[in-house]
């Protein structure tokens, strides 16, 4: 079954040769596809081209050719004219979108439910792309817009191969100053494409092949066991920055780590419970054992000791000695009463 599906998918792609793609609107410096397999290029053509004028923050139409390829992402970056280096573009990315987006990005023929559909038409006949919003924080002036596609499947008729990155650059002029004072923390991302709609995946992700990042080599996998490499997701840069899908700016998620500072107030609350152990230091209960130290009961036996005085009226020669001995015996019980008192103190401990 897998072999049949693979053959069907390859057959749908083999109706035309892969022509790769480039940015056609706004008009780019390049007039054909230019790859960047090693991820080193800023603009394939460093010679300035025809410039198109826009306002800062304006939402514009963008287009490029589908040409039998499957899924993937588009990265958008913009730098001042004359600064078209690879690193400069990497530092000025402002938007990501799905490659197979736009109302016209639909393969011809009866392929409405085929995830792996080719164009079924000649090269450069099916345009993809929708709308993007230009940066609203740049001053008026001349700029270069960079278009990069990545995470794209099917290369030279091999459905298990990844397409390398392709790049284009368009010269544009901002006629107005942006309303914002600085760039957002994260680029924006708008999901939703031909296959996410087909599979009811929502508009917060894209259909892509093998990788969600821009890499420096071309992946070449199996043409029979390829399905697991076609997935749904968001660009790696958006994940790292904390952004999500949809048209909302991901700067809010980037600022979300601030709640991590809130635990400081709970950290202070334990101070009040820490004071509560003071009842343990209140030694008033320790004063309650005083009844045990009250030796008044030991003095009570003295009254019986006095009672033998009537015997002294007989004036017997040894009466004095006899009366003293009972007094000594009564003192012994008095000493015995002290030992229970010690036991009480031990119980308190």
C-alpha positions as CSV (number, residue, x, y, z in Angstrom):
1,X,0.0,0.0,0.0
2,X,2.8,2.4,0.9
3,X,4.5,1.6,-2.4
4,X,1.3,2.3,-4.4
5,X,0.9,5.6,-2.6
6,X,4.6,6.5,-3.3
7,X,4.2,5.7,-6.9
8,X,1.0,7.7,-7.2
9,X,2.7,10.7,-5.5
10,X,5.7,10.5,-7.7
11,X,3.5,10.2,-10.8
12,X,1.6,13.4,-9.8
13,X,4.9,15.2,-9.5
14,X,6.5,13.9,-12.7
15,X,4.1,15.7,-15.0
16,X,6.5,18.6,-15.1
17,X,10.1,19.1,-14.1
18,X,10.9,21.0,-10.9
19,X,11.6,24.6,-11.7
20,X,12.1,25.7,-8.1
21,X,11.0,29.3,-7.5
22,X,11.8,33.0,-6.9
23,X,9.9,36.1,-5.8
24,X,7.9,37.7,-8.6
25,X,5.9,40.3,-6.7
26,X,7.2,42.8,-5.7
27,X,9.5,42.5,-8.7
28,X,12.8,41.0,-7.6
29,X,16.4,41.4,-8.8
30,X,16.4,37.7,-9.8
31,X,14.7,36.5,-12.9
32,X,15.0,32.8,-12.0
33,X,15.5,30.4,-9.1
34,X,18.7,30.9,-7.1
35,X,19.5,28.3,-4.4
36,X,21.5,28.7,-1.2
37,X,22.3,25.2,-0.1
38,X,25.0,26.2,2.3
39,X,23.0,29.0,3.9
40,X,25.6,31.7,3.1
41,X,23.9,34.1,0.7
42,X,22.3,37.5,1.4
43,X,21.1,38.4,-2.0
44,X,21.9,36.1,-5.0
45,X,22.2,39.2,-7.2
46,X,23.9,42.1,-5.5
47,X,23.1,44.5,-8.3
48,X,20.2,46.9,-7.4
49,X,17.0,46.3,-9.4
50,X,13.8,48.2,-10.1
51,X,12.4,49.7,-6.9
52,X,8.8,49.5,-5.7
53,X,7.4,52.2,-3.3
54,X,5.3,51.4,-0.2
55,X,4.4,53.1,3.0
56,X,5.9,51.9,6.3
57,X,3.5,49.3,7.9
58,X,1.6,48.8,4.6
59,X,0.1,45.4,3.9
60,X,1.2,44.3,0.4
61,X,0.6,41.4,-2.0
62,X,3.5,38.9,-2.6
63,X,3.8,36.1,-5.2
64,X,6.2,33.3,-6.2
65,X,5.8,30.1,-8.2
66,X,4.7,26.8,-6.7
67,X,6.3,24.5,-9.4
68,X,5.5,21.1,-8.0
69,X,7.1,21.5,-4.6
70,X,5.3,20.5,-1.4
71,X,4.8,22.5,1.8
72,X,7.4,24.7,3.5
73,X,7.8,28.2,5.0
74,X,8.7,31.6,3.7
75,X,11.0,33.9,5.8
76,X,10.8,37.7,5.2
77,X,13.6,40.1,6.2
78,X,14.4,43.7,5.3
79,X,17.6,45.8,5.6
80,X,18.7,49.2,4.4
81,X,20.0,49.3,0.8
82,X,23.7,48.6,0.7
83,X,23.7,46.3,3.8
84,X,22.5,43.1,2.0
85,X,24.8,40.6,3.9
86,X,23.7,37.2,5.1
87,X,24.1,38.2,8.7
88,X,22.3,41.5,8.3
89,X,19.2,39.8,6.9
90,X,19.3,37.2,9.7
91,X,19.2,40.0,12.3
92,X,16.3,41.8,10.6
93,X,13.7,39.1,10.0
94,X,10.2,40.5,10.6
95,X,7.7,37.8,9.3
96,X,7.1,34.1,8.5
97,X,4.4,32.6,6.4
98,X,3.4,29.2,4.8
99,X,4.8,28.6,1.3
100,X,1.6,27.1,0.0
101,X,-0.6,30.0,1.1
102,X,-2.8,32.2,-1.0
103,X,-6.1,31.7,-2.9
104,X,-4.3,30.8,-6.2
105,X,-1.9,28.2,-4.8
106,X,-4.0,25.2,-5.8
107,X,-2.7,22.3,-8.1
108,X,-4.7,21.9,-11.3
109,X,-6.8,18.9,-12.0
110,X,-8.9,16.7,-9.6
111,X,-6.3,16.8,-6.8
112,X,-8.3,18.5,-4.0
113,X,-7.6,15.8,-1.4
114,X,-4.0,14.9,-2.5
115,X,-1.4,16.2,0.0
116,X,1.4,15.4,-2.4
117,X,-0.2,16.9,-5.6
118,X,2.0,18.3,-8.3
119,X,1.0,21.2,-10.4
120,X,-0.3,19.2,-13.4
121,X,0.6,22.1,-15.6
122,X,3.6,23.8,-17.1
123,X,6.3,25.5,-15.1
124,X,5.6,28.9,-13.6
125,X,1.9,28.7,-13.9
126,X,0.6,28.4,-10.3
127,X,1.4,31.4,-8.1
128,X,1.5,31.1,-4.3
129,X,1.7,33.8,-1.7
130,X,-0.8,36.1,-0.1
131,X,-0.2,39.3,1.9
132,X,2.4,40.4,4.4
133,X,2.7,43.6,6.4
134,X,5.9,45.6,6.1
135,X,7.8,46.8,9.2
136,X,6.2,49.8,10.9
137,X,9.3,50.9,12.9
138,X,11.7,51.9,10.1
139,X,12.4,55.5,8.8
140,X,11.6,56.4,5.2
141,X,14.3,55.4,2.8
142,X,15.6,52.7,0.4
143,X,15.5,49.1,1.6
144,X,16.0,45.5,0.3
145,X,13.3,42.9,1.0
146,X,14.7,39.3,1.2
147,X,12.5,36.2,0.4
148,X,13.7,32.8,1.6
149,X,11.9,29.5,1.3
150,X,12.8,26.4,3.4
151,X,11.3,23.2,4.8
152,X,10.1,22.4,1.3
153,X,9.6,18.8,0.0
154,X,10.1,17.1,-3.4
155,X,13.3,17.9,-5.4
156,X,13.9,16.8,-9.0
157,X,11.0,14.5,-8.8
158,X,12.1,12.8,-5.6
159,X,9.3,13.1,-3.0
160,X,11.6,12.0,-0.2
161,X,14.2,14.8,-0.9
162,X,14.2,18.2,0.6
163,X,14.5,21.3,-1.6
164,X,17.4,23.5,-0.6
165,X,16.8,27.1,0.4
166,X,16.0,29.5,-2.4
167,X,16.4,33.3,-2.0
168,X,15.3,36.4,-3.9
169,X,15.7,40.1,-3.1
170,X,13.5,43.0,-4.1
171,X,14.4,46.7,-3.9
172,X,11.7,48.8,-2.2
173,X,11.3,52.4,-1.0
174,X,9.5,53.4,2.2
175,X,7.9,56.7,1.5
176,X,6.8,57.3,5.1
177,X,8.3,56.8,8.6
178,X,7.1,54.0,10.7
179,X,4.8,54.8,13.6
180,X,6.6,52.5,16.1
181,X,9.8,53.4,17.9
182,X,11.4,49.9,17.7
183,X,11.1,46.4,16.2
184,X,9.2,43.8,18.2
185,X,11.1,41.1,20.1
186,X,9.9,38.3,17.8
187,X,8.9,38.2,14.1
188,X,5.2,37.7,13.3
189,X,3.9,34.4,11.9
190,X,0.8,33.7,9.9
191,X,0.0,30.0,9.4
192,X,-2.5,28.2,7.3
193,X,-2.0,26.7,3.8
194,X,-3.4,24.4,1.2
195,X,-2.8,21.2,3.2
196,X,-3.7,22.6,6.7
197,X,-7.1,23.5,5.3
198,X,-7.4,20.1,3.7
199,X,-6.6,18.3,6.9
200,X,-8.4,20.7,9.2
201,X,-5.2,21.7,11.0
202,X,-6.1,25.3,11.7
203,X,-4.3,28.5,10.8
204,X,-1.5,28.3,13.4
205,X,0.9,26.0,11.6
206,X,2.2,25.1,8.1
207,X,2.6,21.8,6.2
208,X,6.4,21.2,5.8
209,X,9.0,18.6,5.0
210,X,11.8,17.4,7.3
211,X,12.9,20.6,9.0
212,X,11.4,23.8,10.4
213,X,14.8,25.6,10.2
214,X,17.1,27.0,7.6
215,X,20.0,24.4,7.2
216,X,23.3,24.2,5.5
217,X,22.9,20.9,3.5
218,X,20.2,19.2,1.4
219,X,18.4,16.2,2.9
220,X,17.9,13.2,0.6
221,X,15.6,10.5,2.0
222,X,13.6,7.6,0.8
223,X,11.1,7.8,-2.0
224,X,9.0,5.0,-0.5
225,X,9.1,5.8,3.3
226,X,8.7,9.6,3.1
227,X,5.3,10.2,4.8
228,X,6.8,10.5,8.3
229,X,8.9,13.5,7.1
230,X,5.9,15.5,6.0
231,X,4.5,17.2,9.1
232,X,2.6,20.2,10.5
233,X,4.4,22.9,12.6
234,X,5.8,26.4,13.0
235,X,9.2,27.8,12.1
236,X,11.9,27.0,14.5
237,X,12.7,30.6,15.1
238,X,9.1,31.3,16.2
239,X,9.3,28.4,18.6
240,X,12.6,29.6,20.1
241,X,11.2,33.1,20.4
242,X,8.1,32.0,22.2
243,X,5.7,32.9,19.4
244,X,2.8,30.9,18.1
245,X,0.5,30.8,15.1
246,X,-2.1,33.1,13.8
247,X,-1.7,36.7,12.7
248,X,-1.0,38.1,16.2
249,X,2.4,39.5,16.9
250,X,4.5,37.1,19.0
251,X,6.0,39.9,21.1
252,X,3.4,39.3,23.8
253,X,4.5,35.7,24.4
254,X,8.1,36.9,24.4
255,X,7.3,39.3,27.3
256,X,5.4,36.6,29.1
257,X,8.4,35.4,31.2
258,X,7.8,38.5,33.4
259,X,5.3,36.5,35.6
260,X,8.4,34.6,36.8
261,X,9.1,37.7,39.0
262,X,5.7,37.3,40.7
263,X,6.9,34.5,43.0
264,X,8.8,37.1,45.0
265,X,5.6,38.1,46.9
266,X,4.8,34.5,47.8
267,X,8.4,34.2,49.0
268,X,7.8,37.0,51.5
269,X,4.7,35.4,52.9
270,X,6.7,32.7,54.7
271,X,8.1,35.3,57.0
272,X,4.8,35.6,58.9
273,X,4.6,31.9,59.5
274,X,8.2,32.0,60.6
275,X,7.1,34.3,63.4
276,X,4.4,32.0,64.5
277,X,6.8,29.5,66.2
278,X,7.1,32.1,69.0
279,X,4.4,30.3,71.1
280,X,7.0,27.6,71.5
281,X,9.3,30.2,73.2
282,X,6.5,31.3,75.5
283,X,7.5,29.4,78.7
284,X,4.5,30.3,80.6
285,X,3.3,26.7,80.5
286,X,6.6,25.7,82.1
287,X,5.5,27.7,85.2
288,X,2.5,25.5,85.7
289,X,4.7,22.7,87.2
290,X,5.1,25.0,90.3
291,X,2.4,23.0,92.0
292,X,4.9,20.1,91.9
293,X,7.5,22.3,93.6
294,X,5.0,23.3,96.3
295,X,6.3,21.3,99.2
296,X,3.5,22.3,101.5
297,X,2.2,18.7,101.6
298,X,5.6,17.7,103.2
299,X,4.9,20.2,106.0
300,X,1.5,18.7,106.7
301,X,2.9,15.6,108.5
302,X,4.3,17.9,111.2
303,X,0.9,18.3,112.8
304,X,0.7,14.6,113.5
305,X,4.2,14.8,114.9
306,X,3.1,17.4,117.4
307,X,0.1,15.3,118.6
308,X,2.3,12.9,120.7
309,X,2.8,15.8,123.2
310,X,0.1,14.4,125.5
311,X,2.3,11.4,126.0
312,X,4.9,13.7,127.5
313,X,2.6,14.2,130.6
314,X,3.6,10.7,131.8
315,X,7.2,11.9,132.1
316,X,8.5,8.4,131.4
317,X,12.3,8.3,131.5
318,X,12.6,7.4,127.8
319,X,9.5,9.3,126.7
320,X,11.6,12.1,125.2
321,X,13.6,9.6,123.0
322,X,10.4,7.9,121.9
323,X,8.7,11.0,120.8
324,X,11.6,12.0,118.6
325,X,11.7,8.7,116.7
326,X,8.2,9.0,115.4
327,X,9.1,12.5,114.2
328,X,12.0,11.0,112.2
329,X,9.6,8.5,110.7
330,X,7.2,11.2,109.5
331,X,10.1,13.0,107.7
332,X,10.7,9.9,105.5
333,X,7.3,10.2,103.9
334,X,8.0,13.9,103.4
335,X,11.1,12.9,101.4
336,X,9.0,10.5,99.4
337,X,6.7,13.2,98.3
338,X,9.6,15.0,96.6
339,X,10.2,12.1,94.2
340,X,6.8,12.5,92.6
341,X,7.7,16.2,92.2
342,X,10.8,15.2,90.2
343,X,8.7,13.0,88.0
344,X,6.4,15.9,87.2
345,X,9.4,18.0,86.0
346,X,10.6,15.1,83.9
347,X,7.1,14.9,82.3
348,X,7.3,18.5,81.4
349,X,10.6,18.0,79.6
